[in-house]
Amino acid sequence: MDSIGKLEKERQNLDAFKEQVQRNNQLSDKMVDILTSFENRLGRLQQTILPIYNEMENLQLKKTNIEKTMFELDRVIMYHDVCPRVESIILGRPNGSDGLNEFLDAMEKLREAQHYFEKNNPQSVELENVSSLFKTGGDSIQREFKEILLKHSRHVQPAILVDISTNDDELVTDDSSSVSSISHFSETVSSDLIRLADWLISESRDEYMNVYARVRANTLTKSMTTLKEYQKTGSAGSTNMAIGQTLGSPSVKSKFPHRSEVTVTRKTSKRIQHVFEKKANRMFLKASQTLGQSTGLNLGTRRPTLIENREDIVDEQEMENYLISVIALQKLMQAELSLMVGIIPIKHHHQVFQIIIQESLSNIVHEGESIAARAKRCIHRKEFANLFVMFPILKHLAAMKTEFERTMEGCDPAIRGQYSVILNTLHSTGVRTLEEIVESVRTDNSMGLPRDGTVYQLTSDVLVLMEQLLDYIDSVGPLLAQVPLYNNMVSHHITPPEKYKYLLGLYIKKVLSQLNLMLVNRSDSYNEPGVKYLFRLNNCHYVIKSLQRSALLDIVSLTEPECENTYDEMIASHKKSYQQCWNRILGFIVNLDDVQVVNGKLKDKDRNIIKERFSGFNKEIEEILKLQRGYTIPDVELREGLKRDNKEFVLPKYSAFYDKFSQSSFTKNPEKYVKYTPAQVSAMLDRFFDVAA
């Protein structure tokens, strides 16, 4: 029963499914009929619309052609009408940024018209008119470029140049900071010049670059010229005053009292202070005072190396000014390089730049050569102390060489090498100064020897010079390092600054060696042995005391550790040689062992001998007193020590002679022969080396 029921149910489901399929087929037939009808209607619509569409497309094409024709016609009319429309603008002046915009727009319209007529109607009058007006406009642009350039190319004020040249930060940082402190053009002016230059470049009107080079060259030259005038009037001379105030040295007076003393408010460079703090004058004053106290000499009346009121003296102020000028030129050159950016095409930078700097650089070179020439005349006159101010300048110039050459990179080698000309000229002058000091000491015959055997003038001068050199170790050292004679004697393991001290020690050692040799040779011209050896003794003693009193001994000891002992041995040798002048006197009072006094009586022969000995002693002691009272030993300690040595050398022998024979009956007139007691002889010896005694 169950199976029959399930079968019946399935049969009912099948009937229902068949009925549903029949309804779907009916709906499909109706949909096909609808779509077929729509397709037929769409075909009839297309047949109706397509002709209309084609007609509209043709009309649109005609419209486009008409519009293009009208545009071209307007453009052609504009090209024919451009001259009257822009003539007033072109004949005017592109003044101001707005005026420049309008002018350049007008020039662009003329350029387009010119190209049109050149292509389509090259023989037309219109082309001639447009070309003429375009050339006029181009000339106006070039003229405007020159006028703007001239108007705004003002020289840099000298006070600004001095400030940036003596500012510590400017000297130790790169040049970009210093360039930023030199303002030539405002942003607006630079923008206008760049736009004008761009137009001129686009039209291949390169002659504007020559104009730019000449104008900027004149401006640079004017900046340097006004700086020199500023320095000459003394406005920049206040640098030394500031230096003196900074150092707290009220005793150091300016060498330029005629200059107006301007109060200094700007910051002065510590480097420049170190270079120009007038150490030479202070050293000379110190040496004069020390020498006057210890030796009685007065260097203030001797002026072997510092001679004032000479036109060709190279002084501190001039060297300061020259260094400032060189630094200022470097800053200005950097500023000019920056200024060209955008105005001059990069490929032309080096060519234009060397035109700008050539005259100013040549002037600096010429000034350096002039300083060197006057320095050589100072060398010829042996005014060496005047030249020491060159040494720190050389140091700074050498330090600036790399940056200077980098600035002029790409310029003609002849231009780029001019800085080396300055450096080499002053360098050779500095080396020659050092060499001539040695040579002048070696060949000295410029002055007569002191009759009193005191310290030779050249000895004091040389020690003063050597002491001054201590302030220039880091400047003189590099100079000596370029001289093989000195550099080859220094171990490669020694590096600056110790190397420079060692080199200076070698140099001073050589100077002192030549000085000692010269003193010995010159002293041979003395006829009297006593003054000859006193002269050697005085000078030798003065040298070692000067070395000990200053830092010279420490420097010389680097190369000659036994220097002090060597001088002590020389002094002892000179003292021993000096005592030979007593041999004639001692000959009268020694070697009398054969003369015997028996009960106060002498043989006739012995009495005559005693008379001769007393008479000879009296005569010789009086003669030597007359001579040596006029001799000078300036150093108190040395003078008293030598007197003491004389007493120890003479008095014991004379006392023995006096005690043995003064009371003997060798004469009826003893007062004629026994003129001096040992105490009197001692008093006579105390009067030695004292012209007032």
C-alpha positions as CSV (number, residue, x, y, z in Angstrom):
1,M,0.0,0.0,0.0
2,D,2.8,2.3,0.7
3,S,4.4,1.7,-2.7
4,I,1.2,2.5,-4.5
5,G,0.8,5.7,-2.6
6,K,4.3,6.9,-3.4
7,L,3.8,6.1,-7.1
8,E,0.7,8.1,-7.2
9,K,2.3,11.0,-5.5
10,E,5.2,11.0,-8.0
11,R,2.7,10.9,-10.9
12,Q,1.0,14.0,-9.5
13,N,4.4,15.8,-9.2
14,L,5.2,14.9,-12.8
15,D,2.0,16.3,-14.1
16,A,2.6,19.6,-12.2
17,F,6.1,19.8,-13.7
18,K,4.8,19.3,-17.2
19,E,2.2,22.0,-16.7
20,Q,4.9,24.4,-15.5
21,V,7.1,23.7,-18.6
22,Q,4.2,24.4,-20.9
23,R,3.7,27.8,-19.2
24,N,7.4,28.7,-19.6
25,N,7.3,27.8,-23.2
26,Q,4.4,30.2,-23.7
27,L,6.2,33.0,-22.0
28,S,9.3,32.4,-24.1
29,D,7.4,32.6,-27.3
30,K,5.8,35.9,-26.2
31,M,9.3,37.4,-25.4
32,V,10.7,36.4,-28.8
33,D,7.8,38.1,-30.4
34,I,8.5,41.3,-28.4
35,L,12.3,41.3,-29.2
36,T,11.6,40.7,-32.9
37,S,9.2,43.6,-33.0
38,F,11.8,45.9,-31.2
39,E,14.5,44.9,-33.7
40,N,12.3,45.8,-36.6
41,R,11.4,49.2,-35.1
42,L,15.1,50.0,-34.3
43,G,16.1,49.2,-37.9
44,R,13.5,51.5,-39.2
45,L,14.7,54.3,-36.8
46,Q,18.3,53.9,-37.9
47,Q,17.3,54.2,-41.5
48,T,15.6,57.5,-40.6
49,I,18.3,59.0,-38.3
50,L,21.6,58.1,-40.1
51,P,21.2,60.7,-42.9
52,I,20.5,63.4,-40.4
53,Y,23.7,62.4,-38.4
54,N,25.8,62.5,-41.5
55,E,24.5,65.9,-42.3
56,M,25.3,67.2,-38.8
57,E,28.9,65.9,-39.0
58,N,29.4,67.8,-42.3
59,L,28.1,70.9,-40.7
60,Q,30.4,70.5,-37.7
61,L,33.5,70.1,-39.9
62,K,32.5,73.2,-41.9
63,K,32.2,75.1,-38.6
64,T,35.7,73.9,-37.4
65,N,37.2,74.9,-40.7
66,I,35.6,78.3,-40.5
67,E,36.9,78.8,-36.9
68,K,40.5,77.8,-37.9
69,T,40.4,80.1,-40.8
70,M,39.2,83.0,-38.7
71,F,41.9,82.2,-36.1
72,E,44.7,82.1,-38.7
73,L,43.3,85.3,-40.3
74,D,43.3,87.0,-36.9
75,R,46.9,85.8,-36.3
76,V,48.0,87.0,-39.7
77,I,46.3,90.3,-39.1
78,M,48.0,90.5,-35.6
79,Y,51.4,89.9,-37.2
80,H,50.8,92.7,-39.7
81,D,49.5,94.9,-36.9
82,V,52.1,94.0,-34.2
83,C,54.4,97.0,-34.9
84,P,51.9,99.7,-34.3
85,R,50.5,97.9,-31.2
86,V,53.9,97.4,-29.4
87,E,55.9,100.3,-30.8
88,S,55.3,102.6,-27.9
89,I,56.3,99.9,-25.5
90,I,59.5,99.0,-27.4
91,L,60.5,102.7,-27.8
92,G,60.1,103.2,-24.1
93,R,62.1,101.6,-21.3
94,P,61.5,98.3,-19.5
95,N,61.4,100.1,-16.2
96,G,60.5,98.1,-13.1
97,S,59.4,94.5,-12.9
98,D,55.9,95.2,-14.3
99,G,57.4,97.3,-17.1
100,L,59.9,94.5,-17.8
101,N,57.2,91.9,-18.0
102,E,55.3,94.1,-20.5
103,F,58.4,94.8,-22.5
104,L,59.4,91.1,-22.7
105,D,55.8,90.1,-23.8
106,A,56.0,92.7,-26.6
107,M,59.4,91.4,-27.7
108,E,57.9,87.9,-27.7
109,K,55.1,89.1,-30.0
110,L,57.7,90.7,-32.3
111,R,59.7,87.5,-32.3
112,E,56.7,85.4,-33.4
113,A,55.8,87.9,-36.2
114,Q,59.4,87.9,-37.4
115,H,59.4,84.1,-37.6
116,Y,56.1,84.2,-39.5
117,F,57.2,86.7,-42.1
118,E,60.6,85.0,-42.5
119,K,58.8,81.7,-43.3
120,N,55.9,83.0,-45.3
121,N,56.9,86.3,-46.8
122,P,60.6,86.9,-46.5
123,Q,60.6,89.8,-48.9
124,S,57.8,91.8,-47.3
125,V,58.1,95.3,-45.8
126,E,56.4,94.0,-42.7
127,L,59.4,91.7,-42.1
128,E,61.7,94.7,-42.3
129,N,59.6,96.7,-40.0
130,V,59.3,93.9,-37.4
131,S,63.0,93.1,-37.6
132,S,64.0,96.7,-37.1
133,L,61.7,97.2,-34.1
134,F,62.9,93.8,-32.7
135,K,66.5,95.0,-33.0
136,T,65.6,98.2,-31.3
137,G,64.0,96.3,-28.5
138,G,67.0,94.0,-28.2
139,D,69.3,97.1,-27.9
140,S,67.0,98.5,-25.2
141,I,67.2,95.2,-23.2
142,Q,71.0,95.3,-23.4
143,R,71.1,98.9,-22.5
144,E,68.7,98.3,-19.6
145,F,70.9,95.5,-18.4
146,K,73.9,97.8,-18.4
147,E,72.0,100.6,-16.7
148,I,70.7,98.4,-13.9
149,L,74.2,96.9,-13.5
150,L,75.8,100.3,-13.3
151,K,73.2,101.7,-11.0
152,H,73.4,98.9,-8.5
153,S,77.1,98.0,-8.8
154,R,78.3,99.9,-5.8
155,H,81.7,99.3,-4.2
156,V,81.7,97.6,-0.8
157,Q,82.4,100.0,2.0
158,P,85.9,99.7,3.4
159,A,84.7,99.4,7.0
160,I,82.7,96.3,6.0
161,L,85.8,94.8,4.3
162,V,87.9,95.4,7.3
163,D,85.3,93.9,9.6
164,I,84.9,90.7,7.5
165,S,88.7,90.4,7.1
166,T,89.4,90.7,10.8
167,N,86.5,88.7,12.1
168,D,87.6,85.4,13.8
169,D,84.6,83.5,12.5
170,E,85.3,84.7,9.0
171,L,88.9,83.5,9.1
172,V,88.1,80.0,10.3
173,T,84.9,79.1,8.4
174,D,84.3,78.6,4.8
175,D,83.8,81.5,2.5
176,S,80.0,81.1,2.2
177,S,79.5,83.1,5.4
178,S,81.7,85.9,4.3
179,V,80.0,86.0,0.9
180,S,76.6,86.4,2.6
181,S,77.9,89.4,4.5
182,I,78.8,91.2,1.2
183,S,75.5,92.3,-0.4
184,H,75.8,93.6,-4.0
185,F,72.3,93.3,-5.5
186,S,68.8,93.0,-3.9
187,E,66.7,90.1,-4.8
188,T,64.6,92.2,-7.1
189,V,67.6,93.5,-9.0
190,S,69.1,90.1,-9.3
191,S,65.8,88.7,-10.6
192,D,65.6,91.5,-13.3
193,L,69.2,91.0,-14.3
194,I,68.7,87.3,-14.6
195,R,65.6,87.7,-16.8
196,L,67.4,90.2,-19.0
197,A,70.4,88.0,-19.3
198,D,68.2,85.0,-20.2
199,W,66.7,86.9,-23.0
200,L,70.1,88.1,-24.3
201,I,71.5,84.6,-24.1
202,S,68.5,83.2,-26.0
203,E,69.2,85.7,-28.8
204,S,72.9,85.0,-28.7
205,R,73.7,88.6,-27.7
206,D,76.8,87.5,-25.7
207,E,78.4,91.0,-25.7
208,Y,76.5,91.7,-22.5
209,M,78.9,89.5,-20.7
210,N,81.8,91.8,-21.6
211,V,79.8,94.7,-20.3
212,Y,79.2,92.7,-17.1
213,A,82.8,91.8,-16.7
214,R,84.0,95.4,-17.2
215,V,81.5,96.9,-14.8
216,R,82.1,94.3,-12.1
217,A,85.9,94.7,-12.6
218,N,85.6,98.4,-12.1
219,T,83.5,97.9,-9.0
220,L,85.9,95.4,-7.5
221,T,88.8,97.7,-8.3
222,K,86.9,100.6,-6.6
223,S,86.3,98.5,-3.5
224,M,90.0,97.7,-3.2
225,T,91.0,101.3,-3.9
226,T,88.7,102.8,-1.3
227,L,89.9,100.2,1.1
228,K,93.5,101.4,0.5
229,E,92.4,105.0,0.9
230,Y,90.6,104.1,4.1
231,Q,93.7,102.5,5.5
232,K,95.9,105.4,4.4
233,T,93.7,108.0,6.2
234,G,94.2,106.0,9.4
235,S,90.6,105.0,9.9
236,A,91.7,101.4,9.8
237,G,94.8,102.2,11.9
238,S,92.7,101.8,15.0
239,T,93.2,98.1,14.8
240,N,96.6,98.4,16.5
241,M,95.0,100.6,19.1
242,A,92.5,97.9,19.8
243,I,95.2,95.4,20.0
244,G,97.2,97.4,22.4
245,Q,94.1,97.9,24.6
246,T,93.3,94.2,24.4
247,L,96.8,93.3,25.5
248,G,96.7,95.7,28.3
249,S,99.9,97.4,27.3
250,P,99.5,101.1,27.9
251,S,103.3,101.6,27.6
252,V,103.2,100.6,24.0
253,K,102.4,103.7,22.0
254,S,101.3,103.8,18.4
255,K,104.0,104.4,15.8
256,F,101.5,106.6,14.0
257,P,100.7,109.5,16.4
258,H,99.6,111.7,13.5
259,R,96.6,109.5,12.8
260,S,93.2,110.3,14.2
261,E,92.6,108.0,17.2
262,V,89.2,106.5,16.3
263,T,87.3,104.6,19.0
264,V,87.0,101.0,18.0
265,T,83.8,99.2,18.6
266,R,84.1,96.3,16.2
267,K,85.5,92.9,17.2
268,T,89.1,92.6,16.3
269,S,90.5,89.3,15.2
270,K,92.6,87.4,17.7
271,R,94.7,86.2,14.8
272,I,95.3,89.7,13.5
273,Q,96.1,90.7,17.1
274,H,98.7,88.0,17.3
275,V,100.2,89.1,14.0
276,F,100.3,92.8,14.7
277,E,100.7,93.3,18.4
278,K,104.0,95.1,18.0
279,K,106.0,92.5,19.8
280,A,109.2,93.8,18.2
281,N,108.9,97.2,19.8
282,R,108.1,95.7,23.2
283,M,110.9,93.2,22.9
284,F,113.3,96.0,22.0
285,L,112.2,98.1,25.0
286,K,112.5,95.1,27.3
287,A,115.9,94.2,26.0
288,S,117.0,97.9,26.3
289,Q,115.9,98.1,30.0
290,T,117.4,94.7,30.9
291,L,120.7,95.6,29.2
292,G,120.8,99.0,30.7
293,Q,120.3,97.6,34.2
294,S,122.8,94.8,34.0
295,T,125.5,96.3,31.7
296,G,125.1,100.0,31.7
297,L,124.5,100.1,27.9
298,N,121.7,102.2,26.5
299,L,120.2,100.8,23.3
300,G,117.9,103.7,23.1
301,T,120.7,105.8,21.7
302,R,121.7,103.1,19.3
303,R,119.4,102.4,16.4
304,P,121.1,99.8,14.3
305,T,118.0,98.0,13.2
306,L,115.0,100.3,14.0
307,I,115.3,103.4,12.0
308,E,112.2,105.7,12.0
309,N,111.0,108.2,9.4
310,R,112.1,106.3,6.4
311,E,109.7,106.1,3.4
312,D,110.7,102.6,2.5
313,I,110.4,101.0,5.9
314,V,108.0,98.0,6.0
315,D,106.1,98.5,9.3
316,E,103.4,96.6,11.2
317,Q,100.6,98.8,10.0
318,E,101.5,98.4,6.4
319,M,101.7,94.7,6.7
320,E,98.4,94.5,8.5
321,N,96.8,96.6,5.8
322,Y,98.3,94.4,3.1
323,L,97.1,91.2,4.8
324,I,93.6,92.7,5.2
325,S,93.7,93.7,1.5
326,V,94.5,90.2,0.4
327,I,91.8,88.7,2.6
328,A,89.3,91.3,1.4
329,L,90.1,90.5,-2.2
330,Q,89.5,86.8,-1.5
331,K,86.1,87.6,0.0
332,L,85.2,89.9,-2.9
333,M,86.2,87.3,-5.4
334,Q,84.0,84.7,-3.7
335,A,81.2,87.2,-3.8
336,E,81.7,87.8,-7.5
337,L,81.5,84.1,-8.2
338,S,78.2,83.9,-6.4
339,L,76.9,87.0,-8.1
340,M,77.4,85.5,-11.6
341,V,75.1,82.6,-11.0
342,G,72.1,82.9,-13.2
343,I,73.5,86.0,-15.0
344,I,76.4,84.5,-16.8
345,P,76.2,81.0,-18.3
346,I,78.3,78.4,-16.4
347,K,80.5,77.7,-19.4
348,H,81.6,81.3,-19.5
349,H,82.1,81.8,-15.7
350,H,85.9,81.3,-15.7
351,Q,86.4,83.6,-18.6
352,V,84.3,86.4,-17.2
353,F,85.6,85.9,-13.7
354,Q,89.2,86.3,-14.7
355,I,88.4,89.6,-16.5
356,I,86.7,90.8,-13.3
357,I,89.6,90.0,-10.9
358,Q,92.6,90.6,-13.2
359,E,93.3,94.3,-12.4
360,S,92.7,94.0,-8.6
361,L,94.8,90.8,-8.4
362,S,97.6,92.5,-10.4
363,N,97.4,95.5,-8.0
364,I,97.8,93.2,-5.0
365,V,100.7,91.4,-6.7
366,H,102.3,94.8,-7.5
367,E,101.9,95.9,-3.9
368,G,103.5,92.7,-2.7
369,E,106.4,93.2,-5.0
370,S,106.7,96.8,-3.8
371,I,106.9,95.6,-0.2
372,A,109.4,93.0,-1.2
373,A,111.5,95.6,-3.0
374,R,111.5,97.9,0.0
375,A,112.2,94.9,2.2
376,K,115.3,94.2,0.1
377,R,116.5,97.8,0.6
378,C,116.0,97.3,4.4
379,I,118.1,94.1,4.1
380,H,120.8,96.1,2.2
381,R,120.8,98.6,5.1
382,K,120.8,95.7,7.6
383,E,117.5,96.9,9.2
384,F,116.4,93.4,9.9
385,A,114.0,94.0,12.8
386,N,111.8,96.0,10.4
387,L,111.3,92.9,8.4
388,F,110.1,90.6,11.1
389,V,106.6,91.8,10.6
390,M,106.6,90.0,7.3
391,F,106.9,86.5,8.9
392,P,103.3,86.2,10.3
393,I,102.0,87.6,7.0
394,L,103.7,84.8,5.2
395,K,102.1,82.3,7.5
396,H,98.6,83.7,6.8
397,L,99.2,84.0,3.0
398,A,100.4,80.4,2.9
399,A,97.3,79.3,4.8
400,M,95.1,81.1,2.3
401,K,96.8,79.7,-0.8
402,T,94.6,76.6,-1.2
403,E,91.4,78.6,-0.9
404,F,92.7,81.3,-3.3
405,E,93.6,78.7,-5.9
406,R,90.2,77.0,-5.5
407,T,88.5,80.3,-6.0
408,M,90.5,80.9,-9.3
409,E,90.1,77.3,-10.4
410,G,89.5,77.2,-14.2
411,C,91.1,80.6,-14.9
412,D,94.1,81.0,-17.1
413,P,97.3,79.6,-15.5
414,A,98.9,83.1,-15.7
415,I,96.1,84.5,-13.6
416,R,95.8,81.6,-11.3
417,G,99.6,81.7,-10.7
418,Q,99.7,85.3,-9.5
419,Y,98.9,84.4,-5.9
420,S,101.9,82.1,-6.0
421,V,103.9,85.0,-7.3
422,I,103.0,87.1,-4.2
423,L,103.7,84.2,-1.9
424,N,107.0,83.2,-3.6
425,T,108.2,86.8,-3.7
426,L,107.6,87.4,0.0
427,H,108.8,83.9,0.9
428,S,112.1,84.5,-0.9
429,T,112.4,87.9,0.8
430,G,111.8,86.3,4.2
431,V,114.4,83.5,3.6
432,R,116.9,86.1,2.3
433,T,116.3,88.2,5.5
434,L,117.3,85.2,7.7
435,E,120.3,84.4,5.5
436,E,121.5,88.0,5.4
437,I,121.3,88.2,9.2
438,V,123.8,85.3,9.3
439,E,125.9,86.8,6.6
440,S,126.0,90.3,8.1
441,V,127.2,88.8,11.4
442,R,129.8,86.7,9.7
443,T,131.3,89.6,7.6
444,D,130.7,92.5,10.1
445,N,133.0,95.4,9.7
446,S,130.4,98.1,9.8
447,M,131.5,99.7,13.0
448,G,134.7,100.2,15.0
449,L,135.4,98.1,18.1
450,P,134.7,99.8,21.5
451,R,138.0,101.1,22.9
452,D,136.9,100.1,26.4
453,G,136.3,96.5,25.5
454,T,132.6,96.6,26.4
455,V,129.8,94.6,24.8
456,Y,130.0,95.1,21.0
457,Q,126.9,96.8,19.6
458,L,126.3,94.0,17.1
459,T,126.2,91.5,19.9
460,S,123.4,93.3,21.6
461,D,121.6,93.8,18.3
462,V,121.9,90.2,17.4
463,L,120.5,89.0,20.7
464,V,117.6,91.4,20.5
465,L,116.9,90.1,17.0
466,M,117.0,86.5,18.1
467,E,114.7,87.2,21.0
468,Q,112.2,88.8,18.7
469,L,112.3,85.7,16.5
470,L,110.8,83.7,19.4
471,D,107.5,85.4,18.7
472,Y,107.5,84.2,15.1
473,I,108.4,80.5,15.6
474,D,105.3,79.3,13.8
475,S,106.1,81.7,10.9
476,V,109.9,81.4,10.7
477,G,109.8,77.6,11.1
478,P,108.0,76.9,7.8
479,L,110.5,79.3,6.1
480,L,113.4,77.4,7.4
481,A,111.7,74.1,6.5
482,Q,112.1,75.1,2.9
483,V,115.9,75.5,3.2
484,P,117.6,72.1,2.8
485,L,120.5,73.2,5.0
486,Y,118.2,73.3,8.0
487,N,115.5,70.8,7.0
488,N,117.9,68.0,6.4
489,M,119.2,68.3,9.9
490,V,115.7,67.6,11.4
491,S,114.5,64.1,12.0
492,H,111.4,63.2,10.0
493,H,109.8,61.9,13.1
494,I,109.6,65.4,14.6
495,T,106.4,67.2,13.6
496,P,105.2,70.8,14.1
497,P,105.2,72.7,16.3
498,E,108.3,70.9,17.8
499,K,109.9,70.8,14.4
500,Y,109.6,74.6,14.0
501,K,111.3,75.1,17.4
502,Y,114.1,72.7,16.4
503,L,114.6,74.5,13.1
504,L,114.7,77.9,14.9
505,G,117.2,76.4,17.3
506,L,119.4,75.4,14.4
507,Y,119.2,78.8,13.0
508,I,120.0,80.7,16.2
509,K,122.8,78.2,16.9
510,K,124.3,79.1,13.5
511,V,123.9,82.9,14.1
512,L,125.6,82.6,17.5
513,S,128.4,80.5,16.0
514,Q,129.1,83.2,13.4
515,L,128.8,85.8,16.1
516,N,131.4,84.1,18.3
517,L,133.7,83.6,15.3
518,M,133.4,87.2,14.3
519,L,134.0,88.5,17.8
520,V,137.2,86.5,18.1
521,N,138.4,87.6,14.6
522,R,137.6,91.2,15.2
523,S,139.2,91.3,18.7
524,D,142.5,90.4,17.2
525,S,142.8,93.9,16.0
526,Y,143.2,95.2,19.6
527,N,146.9,96.0,20.2
528,E,146.7,95.5,24.0
529,P,146.0,91.9,25.1
530,G,144.1,92.9,28.2
531,V,141.3,94.7,26.3
532,K,141.2,92.0,23.6
533,Y,140.4,89.3,26.2
534,L,138.1,91.6,28.1
535,F,136.2,92.3,24.9
536,R,135.8,88.5,24.3
537,L,134.8,88.0,27.9
538,N,132.2,90.8,28.0
539,N,130.6,89.6,24.8
540,C,130.6,85.9,25.7
541,H,129.2,86.7,29.1
542,Y,126.5,88.9,27.7
543,V,125.5,86.3,25.2
544,I,125.0,83.5,27.8
545,K,123.2,85.9,30.2
546,S,120.9,87.0,27.4
547,L,120.2,83.4,26.5
548,Q,119.4,82.5,30.1
549,R,117.3,85.6,30.7
550,S,115.0,84.8,27.7
551,A,113.6,81.6,26.3
552,L,116.5,81.5,23.7
553,L,118.5,79.0,25.8
554,D,115.6,76.5,25.8
555,I,115.3,76.8,22.0
556,V,119.1,76.5,21.3
557,S,119.4,73.6,23.8
558,L,117.1,71.6,21.6
559,T,120.0,71.4,19.0
560,E,122.9,72.1,21.4
561,P,122.3,70.6,24.8
562,E,125.7,71.6,26.1
563,C,125.3,75.2,25.0
564,E,125.4,76.6,28.6
565,N,128.5,74.5,29.5
566,T,130.2,75.6,26.3
567,Y,129.8,79.2,27.1
568,D,131.0,78.7,30.7
569,E,134.1,77.0,29.3
570,M,134.6,79.9,26.9
571,I,134.3,82.4,29.7
572,A,136.8,80.5,31.9
573,S,139.2,80.4,28.9
574,H,138.8,84.2,28.3
575,K,139.4,84.9,32.0
576,K,142.6,82.7,31.9
577,S,143.8,84.5,28.8
578,Y,143.1,87.9,30.3
579,Q,145.3,87.1,33.3
580,Q,148.2,86.9,31.0
581,C,148.3,90.7,31.1
582,W,149.7,90.3,34.6
583,N,152.7,88.3,33.6
584,R,154.9,91.4,33.2
585,I,154.0,92.6,36.7
586,L,154.4,89.2,38.2
587,G,157.8,89.0,36.6
588,F,159.0,91.7,39.0
589,I,157.8,90.1,42.2
590,V,158.4,86.3,41.7
591,N,161.4,84.1,41.2
592,L,163.5,85.9,43.8
593,D,164.6,82.8,45.7
594,D,168.3,83.6,45.0
595,V,168.1,86.9,46.8
596,Q,168.7,86.4,50.4
597,V,168.3,88.8,53.3
598,V,170.7,88.1,56.1
599,N,170.2,90.1,59.3
600,G,168.3,92.8,57.2
601,K,171.3,93.2,54.9
602,L,171.7,92.5,51.2
603,K,174.5,92.2,48.8
604,D,175.1,95.1,46.5
605,K,174.0,93.0,43.5
606,D,170.8,91.9,45.3
607,R,170.0,95.5,46.4
608,N,170.1,96.6,42.8
609,I,167.8,93.7,41.8
610,I,165.3,94.7,44.5
611,K,165.4,98.4,43.4
612,E,164.7,97.3,39.8
613,R,161.9,95.0,40.9
614,F,160.1,97.6,43.0
615,S,160.6,100.3,40.4
616,G,159.4,97.9,37.6
617,F,156.4,96.8,39.6
618,N,155.4,100.4,40.5
619,K,155.7,101.4,36.8
620,E,153.7,98.5,35.5
621,I,151.0,98.6,38.1
622,E,150.5,102.3,37.4
623,E,150.5,101.7,33.7
624,I,148.0,98.8,33.8
625,L,145.8,100.9,36.2
626,K,145.8,103.7,33.7
627,L,144.8,101.3,30.9
628,Q,142.3,99.1,32.7
629,R,140.6,101.9,34.6
630,G,139.3,102.9,31.2
631,Y,138.1,99.4,30.3
632,T,134.5,98.5,30.9
633,I,132.9,95.4,32.3
634,P,129.2,96.4,32.2
635,D,127.9,93.4,34.2
636,V,128.3,94.1,37.9
637,E,128.7,90.5,38.9
638,L,131.3,89.8,36.3
639,R,133.1,93.0,37.1
640,E,133.4,92.4,40.8
641,G,134.3,88.7,40.2
642,L,137.1,89.7,37.9
643,K,138.4,92.2,40.4
644,R,138.4,89.5,43.0
645,D,140.3,87.2,40.7
646,N,142.9,89.9,40.0
647,K,143.4,90.3,43.7
648,E,143.7,86.6,44.3
649,F,146.1,86.3,41.4
650,V,148.3,89.3,42.3
651,L,148.0,90.2,46.0
652,P,149.4,87.0,47.5
653,K,152.5,87.2,45.4
654,Y,153.0,91.0,46.0
655,S,152.4,90.6,49.7
656,A,155.1,87.9,50.0
657,F,157.4,90.1,48.0
658,Y,156.5,93.2,50.1
659,D,156.9,91.4,53.4
660,K,160.2,90.0,52.4
661,F,161.9,93.1,51.0
662,S,160.1,96.3,52.0
663,Q,161.9,96.4,55.4
664,S,165.3,95.3,54.1
665,S,168.1,97.8,53.7
666,F,168.2,97.7,50.0
667,T,168.1,101.5,49.8
668,K,168.6,104.6,51.8
669,N,165.4,106.1,50.3
670,P,162.8,103.3,50.7
671,E,159.9,105.7,50.0
672,K,161.3,106.1,46.5
673,Y,160.9,102.4,45.7
674,V,158.3,101.1,48.1
675,K,155.4,103.2,46.9
676,Y,152.5,100.9,47.5
677,T,151.5,98.6,50.4
678,P,149.4,95.5,49.6
679,A,146.4,97.4,50.9
680,Q,147.1,100.2,48.4
681,V,147.6,97.7,45.6
682,S,144.2,96.1,46.6
683,A,142.6,99.6,46.4
684,M,144.2,100.2,43.0
685,L,142.7,96.9,41.8
686,D,139.3,98.0,43.0
687,R,139.6,101.0,40.7
688,F,139.9,98.8,37.6
689,F,137.1,99.0,35.0
690,D,135.9,102.3,36.5
691,V,136.7,105.3,34.3
692,A,135.4,107.6,37.1
693,A,137.9,106.3,39.7
